[in-house]
Amino acid sequence: MKHMLQQLLGRVLCRKEEAKSSKQELEFTSQQKYAPFPDIMIPEPKVRFIWTYIVFLVFSIVTSLSYLSWRVLNIIQMVSNMYSLDWWEIGGAFLRFGGEIILTCLAYIQTVYIVLLLWRKKTHSEESFDFEGVREEKFNKDTEVTEKIDIIIPCCKEPLQMIKDTVSAVIAIDWNDIDIFVCDDGADDDLKEWIDHLQKEILKNLPTPLKRSITYVRRLKEDPHHAKAGNINNCFKNYCSSKYVAVIDADMIIHPSFLRRSIPMFGGNVAYVQTPQTYYNIGSKDPWASDAQKRFYYNVQHIALHRWGASECVGTGVIFRHKHLASIGGFTYGSLTEDTATGLELHKAGYSSCYLPQVLQLGTTPPSLAGQYRQKMRWTLGGLQTFHKSRILFDGSLRGFVQKWPYLSIGIHFYSVILVYIPTVLLACISFVTDNYFIYFTSIDEVLHFYHFYIPYLLFLSIMTRLQYTLFLEGGHVLYHRACSWFLFSLVMPVESLYRNFVKPGLLQFKVTNAKDTIARNTNFNNFKKLIPFALYFLFFFLSIVKTLVSMALETKETITWEDWLFLLGKLFWAGIMIQYTFPILLGVLQDREYPDHQDLVRREMDKKWGIELPFVKQEGLETLEAPRWKQSAWLYEIFPALLFIYLLVRLSLLHAGIYDELRFQKYIIG
């Protein structure tokens, strides 16, 4: 017994000595004080509201089916009397009917998809998250921190100080052994000189066990050079040999815990771990709605996709398993969004992916409207190229609807805009100008039935579009209205994409977001050019209101009735709803607003341990990370929708009261 106790005591003392030795060896990682921004975890979507969402979804589907069923009967009745109608009236009626069906179906597919994603209960925050043998375990410093990691920083003509901030933050990552590759496609000699100075004078003097190697990589660009994907692959295939390879954009300031948080996510067949792309140069007002559009994508959809092992790749703040990325030949060519295409190929190869919902990188977004449009235009073009190249619709390698829909929806949205959204919007504008709404009526009773079905359909559909944001996001109501300000551009960009992809393929060029020559194009003239769709949009509604006023002016006072004024009021409410969301963009351009320059939001301090200046994001740059605060002005966006529903209810009550004379109605409804 005494001998056994001595052995046991010896083992305990031995383990204490090993732990002490390990602690001393990893002293730097355990005492890391540098942090360019706070350690922020993205909150889970408010899944407790999922049943509220489902209840509204059921009511909305029932009302939509009721309305569309009535529309089918109405179309059948119209066809039976088609010889008494003009061809353009029949065409308009079919176009409106088809648009209503397709738009409603797409809205509910996306809604049901969100429900399916959120329905899975296990989340990233559980200590033991498991899907297909993938386990998220506690970080083991003894075994993991000694693993060498390759980090690729692709760059091309970005401001030198921006790249320096990124490289400096990467050097200070809380990890022992890192090989850094600065892949310069812009042939910047000043950058090369600085990198050489770092390697020869600074990084070689680091204390044990820290190891940093930094290499400047400049390739010989030949056609086709494949832009960013070719730049990354040149480094990946010729320089990288570690088990894990990370890719960080040149404008990103990385958090020191990036690797310690991400590496433990790997297990089973996980090919990559993605972190959210967050911006520090937006501020709280966000005039171009850049943060609002991404917030739902990263804070709801990505978290839900993680539960199914299907997180998308966004190309920065991502870590790949070397052997899995090599198995598909590196980054995928043939798309301006090489990150999404690469993630798709890895999923098609049978690999899973993880998403870590923690702010571990802060970057910049284009400051002007022209820059924002150019960036989103590239995303739209790249999505279209990925959709065409991959043939997702007929590909059976992806695992079911959950993994296929994020990629499939890119092409469906594009062609829906081209074939349905734009014709429907044009038809709506024509309806406003001509007072012809392309719905067939023969009696007041049919108009009454229309309102009984149309009002609930419109009400629940509008509620459902808001609930996706308001139920699952902090400050969701404000974010929803900000995101809506881009709806006109969402119609214009697919048209331009179609032109560039098929008519003028020579215009398909990768434009680096923060490159000096790209920023130089963001002039006031280019900003105002982007307002042309807004001007045409306003013109349609203005002509409609003017036409109605002129028609009333030409009538005598005796023939103008309260019904004419009610009709004009209804038109104003509709126009107010359609126009109000364009005001933030319009005011931003007229007031010459821009996101702040990154230089004004970053301070730098010399670090004695590293011998370099490390970047710190100022408090003004951290405002974007907070959920937008509720403001009383947010209710202004609901005034016109509320007035419209009151107007429709008044029309319905007047119909029930029998006040309208049937002779005053034509065969098409007005309003």
C-alpha positions in Angstrom: 0.0 0.0 0.0 2.8 2.4 1.0 4.6 1.6 -2.3 1.4 2.4 -4.3 0.9 5.7 -2.5 4.5 6.7 -3.3 4.0 5.9 -7.0 0.7 7.9 -7.0 2.4 10.9 -5.3 5.3 10.7 -7.7 2.9 10.8 -10.7 1.1 13.8 -9.3 4.3 15.7 -8.7 5.6 14.8 -12.2 2.4 16.1 -13.8 2.7 19.3 -11.8 6.2 19.8 -13.0 5.1 19.1 -16.6 2.2 21.6 -16.2 4.6 24.1 -14.8 7.1 23.6 -17.6 4.3 23.9 -20.2 3.0 27.0 -18.5 6.4 28.6 -18.7 6.9 27.6 -22.3 3.5 29.1 -23.2 3.9 32.1 -20.9 3.3 34.5 -23.8 0.1 33.0 -24.9 -1.4 32.9 -21.4 -0.5 36.5 -20.7 -1.6 38.0 -24.0 -2.6 41.6 -23.4 -2.7 43.0 -26.9 -6.2 43.3 -28.3 -7.0 45.7 -31.2 -10.7 45.5 -30.3 -12.9 43.9 -27.6 -13.6 40.2 -27.5 -17.2 40.1 -28.7 -19.4 37.1 -29.2 -22.3 37.4 -31.7 -25.5 36.5 -29.8 -27.5 33.5 -30.8 -30.7 34.2 -32.8 -33.7 34.5 -30.6 -34.9 30.9 -31.3 -37.4 31.2 -28.5 -39.5 33.2 -30.9 -39.5 30.5 -33.5 -43.0 29.4 -32.6 -44.2 33.0 -32.9 -42.6 33.0 -36.3 -44.2 29.7 -37.3 -47.7 30.8 -36.2 -47.5 34.0 -38.4 -46.0 31.9 -41.2 -49.0 29.5 -41.1 -51.5 32.4 -41.1 -49.6 34.1 -43.9 -49.5 30.9 -46.1 -53.3 30.4 -45.6 -54.1 33.9 -46.6 -51.8 33.8 -49.5 -53.3 30.5 -50.8 -56.8 31.9 -50.4 -55.9 35.1 -52.4 -54.0 33.2 -55.1 -56.9 30.7 -55.4 -59.2 33.6 -56.0 -56.8 35.0 -58.6 -56.8 31.7 -60.4 -60.6 31.8 -60.7 -60.4 35.4 -61.8 -57.9 34.6 -64.5 -60.2 31.7 -65.7 -63.1 34.1 -65.9 -61.0 36.7 -67.8 -59.9 34.0 -70.3 -63.5 33.1 -71.0 -64.2 36.8 -71.9 -60.9 37.4 -73.5 -62.3 38.4 -76.9 -63.8 41.6 -75.3 -60.4 42.7 -74.1 -57.3 44.1 -75.7 -54.1 42.0 -76.0 -52.1 44.3 -73.8 -54.8 44.0 -71.0 -54.6 40.2 -71.2 -50.8 40.2 -71.2 -50.7 42.6 -68.2 -53.2 40.5 -66.3 -51.1 37.3 -66.8 -47.9 39.1 -66.0 -49.3 40.4 -62.7 -50.7 37.0 -61.8 -47.5 35.2 -62.6 -45.4 37.7 -60.7 -47.6 37.4 -57.6 -47.3 33.6 -57.6 -43.6 33.5 -58.2 -42.8 36.3 -55.7 -45.0 34.7 -53.0 -43.5 31.3 -53.5 -39.9 32.5 -53.4 -40.7 34.5 -50.2 -42.1 31.4 -48.5 -39.3 29.1 -49.6 -36.8 31.5 -48.0 -39.0 31.7 -44.9 -39.4 28.0 -44.5 -35.7 27.6 -45.2 -34.9 29.9 -42.2 -37.3 27.8 -40.0 -35.5 24.6 -41.0 -32.1 26.1 -40.3 -33.1 27.4 -36.8 -35.0 24.2 -35.9 -31.9 22.3 -35.2 -31.3 22.7 -31.5 -27.6 22.0 -31.0 -25.6 25.1 -31.4 -21.9 26.2 -31.5 -22.2 27.4 -27.9 -22.6 23.9 -26.5 -19.5 22.3 -25.0 -19.9 19.3 -27.2 -21.3 20.2 -30.6 -21.5 17.2 -32.8 -22.5 16.6 -36.4 -21.3 13.6 -38.4 -18.5 12.9 -35.9 -17.3 16.5 -35.6 -16.7 17.6 -32.0 -15.9 21.0 -30.7 -13.6 20.4 -27.8 -11.9 22.7 -25.3 -8.7 24.2 -26.6 -5.6 22.2 -25.6 -2.7 24.6 -25.4 -0.2 21.7 -24.9 -0.9 20.1 -28.2 -2.4 22.8 -30.4 -0.4 25.9 -29.9 2.8 24.2 -31.1 1.2 23.4 -34.6 2.7 25.6 -37.3 0.1 27.7 -39.2 0.4 29.3 -42.6 -1.4 32.6 -43.1 -1.9 34.1 -46.6 -2.5 37.9 -46.9 -3.4 38.6 -50.6 -3.1 42.3 -51.5 -3.2 44.5 -54.6 -2.5 48.2 -54.5 -4.2 48.8 -51.1 -2.8 51.8 -49.1 0.5 50.7 -47.5 -0.5 51.7 -44.0 -3.6 49.5 -44.3 -1.5 46.5 -45.2 1.0 47.3 -42.4 -1.9 47.3 -39.8 -3.1 43.9 -41.1 0.4 42.3 -41.1 1.2 43.7 -37.7 -2.0 42.3 -36.1 -1.3 38.9 -37.7 2.2 38.9 -36.3 0.8 39.5 -32.8 -1.6 36.5 -33.0 -1.6 34.5 -29.8 0.2 31.5 -31.3 3.7 30.1 -31.2 4.7 29.2 -34.8 3.3 31.2 -37.8 4.5 31.5 -41.4 3.1 34.7 -43.0 2.9 35.2 -46.7 2.1 38.6 -48.1 1.0 38.0 -51.7 1.3 41.3 -53.5 -0.3 41.5 -56.9 0.3 45.2 -57.0 4.1 45.1 -57.3 4.6 47.6 -54.4 8.3 48.0 -53.8 7.7 49.9 -50.6 5.8 47.0 -49.2 8.5 44.6 -50.2 11.1 46.7 -48.5 9.1 46.9 -45.3 8.5 43.1 -45.3 12.2 42.4 -45.8 13.0 44.7 -42.9 10.6 42.9 -40.7 12.1 39.5 -41.5 15.7 40.5 -41.2 15.7 43.0 -38.3 12.6 42.4 -36.2 11.2 38.9 -36.2 14.5 37.1 -35.9 14.9 38.5 -32.4 11.7 37.1 -30.9 11.9 35.3 -27.5 11.5 31.5 -27.4 9.2 29.7 -28.2 7.7 32.4 -30.6 8.5 31.8 -34.2 7.5 34.1 -37.0 8.5 33.9 -40.6 7.2 36.5 -43.1 7.7 36.2 -46.9 6.9 38.7 -49.6 5.5 36.9 -52.6 5.2 38.6 -56.0 4.1 36.4 -58.9 4.6 36.8 -62.7 1.1 37.6 -63.8 0.1 35.9 -67.1 -3.2 35.8 -68.8 -5.4 34.5 -67.4 -4.1 35.4 -64.0 -7.4 34.7 -62.2 -7.1 37.8 -59.9 -7.3 37.1 -56.2 -7.9 33.3 -56.6 -4.7 33.1 -58.8 -2.8 35.1 -56.3 -3.8 32.9 -53.4 -3.2 29.7 -55.3 0.3 30.8 -56.4 1.3 31.0 -52.7 -0.7 28.0 -51.5 0.8 25.6 -54.1 4.3 26.9 -54.0 4.9 28.0 -50.4 2.4 26.5 -48.0 3.0 23.2 -46.3 1.4 23.4 -42.9 -1.6 21.4 -41.8 -3.8 24.5 -41.6 -3.8 27.5 -44.0 -5.6 30.8 -43.1 -6.6 33.6 -45.5 -7.0 37.1 -44.3 -7.8 40.1 -46.5 -5.3 43.0 -46.6 -7.7 45.4 -44.9 -8.5 43.2 -41.9 -7.3 43.7 -38.4 -7.2 40.3 -36.8 -7.9 39.5 -33.1 -5.0 37.8 -31.3 -7.3 34.9 -30.3 -8.2 34.1 -33.9 -6.3 30.8 -34.1 -6.9 29.7 -30.6 -10.7 30.1 -31.1 -10.9 28.6 -34.6 -8.5 25.6 -34.6 -10.5 23.6 -32.0 -13.4 23.7 -34.4 -11.7 21.3 -36.8 -12.7 17.6 -36.4 -14.0 14.8 -38.6 -14.3 16.0 -42.2 -14.4 19.8 -41.5 -12.7 21.5 -44.4 -12.7 25.1 -43.2 -13.8 27.3 -40.3 -15.3 30.7 -41.1 -15.5 33.8 -38.9 -17.8 36.8 -39.6 -16.6 39.7 -41.7 -17.2 42.8 -39.7 -16.4 46.5 -40.5 -15.1 49.2 -38.3 -15.5 52.2 -40.7 -19.3 52.3 -40.8 -20.4 54.0 -37.6 -23.8 53.9 -36.0 -25.8 55.7 -38.8 -24.8 53.5 -41.7 -26.0 55.7 -44.6 -25.4 53.0 -47.3 -26.9 50.1 -45.2 -23.8 48.0 -45.5 -23.9 46.6 -42.0 -27.7 46.2 -42.1 -27.5 43.9 -45.2 -24.8 41.7 -43.7 -26.2 41.5 -40.1 -28.9 38.9 -41.0 -26.5 36.9 -43.1 -23.9 36.6 -40.4 -26.0 36.7 -37.2 -28.8 34.4 -38.2 -28.2 32.5 -41.4 -24.6 31.6 -40.9 -25.1 30.5 -37.3 -28.0 28.3 -38.4 -25.9 26.8 -41.3 -23.2 25.9 -38.8 -25.6 23.6 -37.1 -25.9 21.6 -40.3 -22.1 21.8 -41.2 -22.9 24.0 -44.2 -21.4 27.4 -43.4 -20.4 29.4 -46.5 -16.9 30.7 -47.2 -16.5 34.4 -47.4 -12.8 34.5 -48.2 -11.3 36.3 -45.2 -11.0 35.3 -41.6 -11.2 31.6 -42.8 -8.9 28.7 -42.0 -8.7 25.7 -44.3 -7.3 22.2 -43.8 -4.5 22.1 -46.2 -5.2 18.6 -47.5 -8.9 19.3 -48.1 -8.2 22.5 -50.0 -5.5 20.8 -52.0 -7.9 18.0 -52.9 -10.0 20.4 -55.0 -6.9 22.1 -56.5 -6.9 25.2 -54.3 -9.1 28.2 -54.7 -11.7 27.8 -57.6 -11.3 29.8 -60.8 -14.0 31.1 -63.1 -15.9 33.3 -60.6 -15.4 36.9 -59.3 -16.5 35.5 -55.9 -13.8 32.9 -55.6 -14.5 32.4 -51.9 -18.1 31.2 -52.4 -17.1 29.0 -55.4 -14.4 27.4 -53.3 -16.7 26.7 -50.4 -19.2 25.2 -52.8 -16.6 22.9 -54.3 -15.5 21.7 -50.8 -19.2 21.0 -49.9 -19.6 19.1 -53.2 -16.5 17.0 -52.3 -18.4 15.8 -49.2 -16.7 18.0 -46.6 -18.4 20.0 -43.8 -17.7 23.5 -42.6 -18.0 25.4 -39.3 -18.8 29.0 -38.4 -17.5 30.7 -35.3 -19.8 33.6 -34.5 -17.3 35.7 -32.8 -15.9 39.1 -34.0 -12.3 38.1 -34.7 -11.6 40.4 -37.6 -12.4 44.0 -38.4 -12.1 45.4 -41.8 -13.2 48.3 -44.0 -16.0 48.7 -46.5 -16.1 51.2 -49.5 -16.8 54.7 -48.1 -19.0 56.0 -51.0 -22.1 54.9 -52.7 -20.2 54.3 -56.0 -17.8 52.0 -54.1 -20.6 50.2 -52.4 -22.3 49.6 -55.7 -19.1 48.4 -57.4 -18.4 45.9 -54.6 -22.0 44.5 -54.6 -21.9 44.4 -58.3 -18.9 42.1 -58.2 -20.7 39.9 -55.7 -23.7 39.7 -58.0 -21.6 38.9 -61.0 -19.6 36.3 -59.1 -22.7 34.6 -57.8 -24.1 34.4 -61.3 -20.8 32.8 -62.6 -20.8 30.3 -59.7 -24.4 29.4 -60.4 -23.8 28.8 -64.1 -20.5 26.9 -63.7 -21.5 24.6 -60.9 -24.9 23.5 -62.2 -26.2 23.3 -58.6 -29.8 22.6 -59.6 -28.8 19.2 -61.1 -25.9 18.4 -58.8 -26.6 15.5 -56.4 -23.3 15.8 -54.4 -24.6 18.5 -52.0 -26.4 17.1 -49.0 -30.0 18.0 -49.4 -32.0 21.2 -49.5 -30.3 22.8 -46.5 -26.8 22.8 -48.1 -28.0 23.4 -51.6 -30.3 26.3 -51.1 -27.7 29.0 -50.2 -26.0 28.5 -53.6 -29.1 27.7 -55.5 -30.8 30.9 -54.3 -28.1 33.1 -55.9 -29.2 32.0 -59.4 -32.9 31.9 -58.6 -32.8 35.4 -57.2 -31.0 36.6 -60.3 -33.3 35.2 -62.9 -36.4 36.1 -60.7 -35.3 39.7 -60.8 -34.8 39.6 -64.6 -37.9 37.6 -65.5 -40.3 38.6 -62.8 -39.3 41.4 -60.4 -38.4 44.0 -63.0 -41.5 43.3 -65.3 -43.7 43.4 -62.2 -42.2 46.7 -61.0 -42.6 48.2 -64.5 -46.2 46.9 -64.7 -46.9 48.5 -61.3 -45.5 51.8 -62.6 -47.6 51.6 -65.7 -50.6 50.9 -63.5 -50.0 54.0 -61.5 -49.8 56.1 -64.6 -52.7 54.6 -66.6 -54.9 53.7 -63.6 -55.3 50.2 -65.0 -54.5 47.5 -62.4 -55.0 44.5 -64.7 -57.5 42.6 -62.5 -60.8 41.6 -64.2 -64.1 42.5 -62.6 -67.7 42.4 -63.9 -69.5 43.5 -60.7 -69.2 45.1 -57.3 -69.5 41.7 -55.6 -66.2 40.6 -57.3 -64.5 43.7 -56.1 -65.7 43.0 -52.6 -64.4 39.4 -52.8 -61.0 40.8 -54.0 -60.6 43.0 -50.9 -61.6 40.2 -48.6 -58.7 38.1 -49.9 -56.2 40.8 -50.8 -56.1 42.7 -47.5 -55.1 39.7 -45.3 -52.7 38.5 -47.9 -50.9 41.9 -48.1 -51.0 42.3 -44.3 -49.4 38.9 -43.3 -46.9 39.0 -46.2 -45.6 42.4 -45.0 -45.5 41.2 -41.4 -43.5 38.1 -42.4 -40.8 40.2 -44.2 -40.3 42.2 -41.0 -40.3 39.3 -38.6 -37.2 37.7 -40.1 -35.3 40.7 -38.7 -37.3 41.8 -35.7 -37.7 38.4 -34.1 -34.1 37.1 -34.5 -31.9 40.2 -34.4 -31.2 42.9 -31.8 -32.4 46.2 -33.3 -34.0 44.2 -36.1 -36.7 46.7 -37.0 -34.1 49.4 -37.7 -31.9 47.0 -39.7 -34.8 45.9 -41.8 -35.7 49.4 -42.9 -32.1 50.2 -43.6 -31.7 47.0 -45.7 -34.8 48.0 -47.7 -33.1 51.1 -49.0 -31.1 48.9 -51.5 -34.2 47.4 -53.1 -33.9 49.5 -56.3 -30.2 48.6 -56.7 -31.2 44.9 -56.2 -33.2 45.3 -59.4 -30.6 47.2 -61.4 -27.5 45.1 -60.5 -28.8 41.8 -62.0 -29.6 43.6 -65.3 -26.1 45.0 -65.4 -24.7 41.6 -64.5 -26.6 40.0 -67.4 -25.2 42.6 -69.7 -21.6 42.1 -68.5 -21.8 38.3 -68.4 -23.3 37.7 -71.8 -23.2 40.9 -74.0 -19.9 42.5 -72.8 -17.9 39.7 -71.1 -14.8 41.9 -71.5 -16.1 44.1 -68.7 -15.8 41.2 -66.2 -12.8 42.3 -64.2 -11.9 41.8 -60.5 -11.8 45.2 -58.8 -10.0 45.2 -55.5 -12.3 47.0 -53.0 -9.7 49.1 -51.3 -7.2 49.5 -54.1 -6.0 53.1 -54.6 -7.2 53.2 -58.2 -10.6 51.8 -57.2 -11.1 54.4 -54.5 -10.1 57.1 -56.9 -13.2 56.2 -59.0 -15.5 56.9 -56.1 -16.2 60.5 -57.1 -19.3 62.6 -56.6 -20.1 62.3 -60.3 -20.1 58.5 -60.1 -22.2 58.7 -56.9 -24.8 60.8 -58.7 -24.8 58.4 -61.7 -26.0 55.7 -59.4 -29.1 57.9 -58.7 -30.4 57.5 -62.2 -32.7 54.6 -61.3 -34.0 56.7 -58.4 -34.8 59.5 -60.7 -36.8 57.3 -63.1 -38.6 55.7 -60.2 -39.6 59.1 -58.8 -40.7 60.2 -62.3 -43.2 57.3 -62.6 -44.9 58.2 -59.4 -44.8 61.9 -60.0 -46.4 61.5 -63.4 -49.1 59.3 -61.9 -50.0 61.9 -59.3 -49.9 64.7 -61.8 -52.1 62.8 -64.2 -54.7 62.3 -61.5 -54.6 65.9 -60.5 -54.9 67.1 -64.1 -57.9 64.8 -64.7 -59.6 66.2 -61.6 -58.8 69.8 -62.7 -60.4 69.2 -66.1 -63.7 68.2 -64.4 -66.2 70.6 -63.1 -66.7 71.0 -59.4 -70.0 69.3 -59.6 -68.5 66.1 -61.1 -65.6 65.8 -58.6 -66.8 63.7 -55.7 -65.3 62.4 -52.5 -64.5 59.2 -54.3 -62.0 61.0 -56.5 -60.3 62.5 -53.5 -60.2 59.1 -51.8 -58.7 57.5 -54.8 -56.0 60.3 -54.9 -55.3 59.7 -51.3 -54.8 56.0 -51.9 -52.3 56.7 -54.6 -50.4 59.0 -52.4 -50.2 56.2 -49.7 -48.9 53.7 -52.2 -46.3 56.1 -53.6 -45.2 57.0 -50.1 -44.5 53.4 -49.3 -42.6 52.8 -52.5 -40.5 56.0 -52.2 -39.8 56.2 -48.5 -37.1 53.5 -48.5 -35.1 55.4 -51.1 -34.7 58.5 -49.0 -31.6 57.3 -46.9 -29.6 56.6 -50.1 -30.8 59.9 -51.7 -30.0 62.0 -48.7 -26.6 60.3 -48.3 -25.6 61.4 -51.8 -27.1 64.9 -51.6 -25.3 65.5 -48.3 -22.1 64.0 -49.6 -21.9 61.4 -46.9 -19.1 58.8 -46.8 -18.0 56.2 -44.3 -15.0 57.5 -42.3 -11.4 56.9 -43.5 -9.7 53.9 -41.9 -6.8 56.2 -40.9 -9.1 58.2 -38.6 -10.3 55.1 -36.8 -7.1 53.3 -36.0 -4.4 54.3 -33.5 -1.0 52.6 -33.4 1.3 52.0 -30.4 4.8 50.6 -30.4 5.0 47.2 -28.7 8.3 46.4 -27.0 8.0 42.7 -27.3 7.4 42.7 -31.0 9.4 45.8 -31.9 6.6 47.0 -34.2 3.6 49.3 -34.1 0.4 47.4 -33.3 -3.0 48.8 -34.5 -5.9 49.5 -32.2 -9.4 50.3 -33.4 -10.8 53.5 -31.8 -14.1 53.6 -30.0 -15.8 55.3 -33.0 -15.0 52.3 -35.1 -16.6 49.9 -32.6 -20.0 51.5 -32.8 -20.8 49.2 -35.7 -20.4 46.2 -33.5 -23.3 47.3 -31.3 -26.9 46.6 -32.3 -28.6 49.7 -33.7 -30.6 51.5 -31.0 -34.3 52.0 -31.4 -35.2 55.5 -32.4 -38.6 57.1 -32.5 -37.9 58.0 -36.2 -38.1 54.3 -37.0 -41.8 54.5 -36.6 -42.0 57.0 -39.5 -41.4 54.1 -41.9 -44.6 52.4 -40.7 -46.8 55.5 -41.1 -47.4 55.0 -44.8 -48.1 51.2 -44.5 -50.5 51.8 -41.7 -52.3 54.6 -43.6 -52.5 52.3 -46.7 -54.2 49.5 -44.7 -56.6 52.0 -43.1 -57.4 53.2 -46.7 -58.0 49.6 -47.9 -60.3 48.9 -44.9 -62.2 52.1 -45.6 -62.7 51.0 -49.2 -63.9 47.6 -48.0 -66.3 49.1 -45.5 -67.7 51.4 -48.2 -68.2 48.4 -50.5 -70.1 46.6 -47.7 -72.3 49.6 -47.1 -73.3 49.7 -50.8 -72.3 53.3 -51.2 -70.6 52.8 -54.5 -72.7 52.9 -57.6 -71.9 50.0 -59.9 -71.9 52.3 -62.9 -69.0 54.2 -61.5 -66.8 51.1 -61.7 -65.0 49.9 -64.8 -64.0 46.3 -65.3 -60.6 47.0 -63.7 -60.1 47.9 -60.1 -58.4 51.2 -59.2 -56.4 51.3 -56.0 
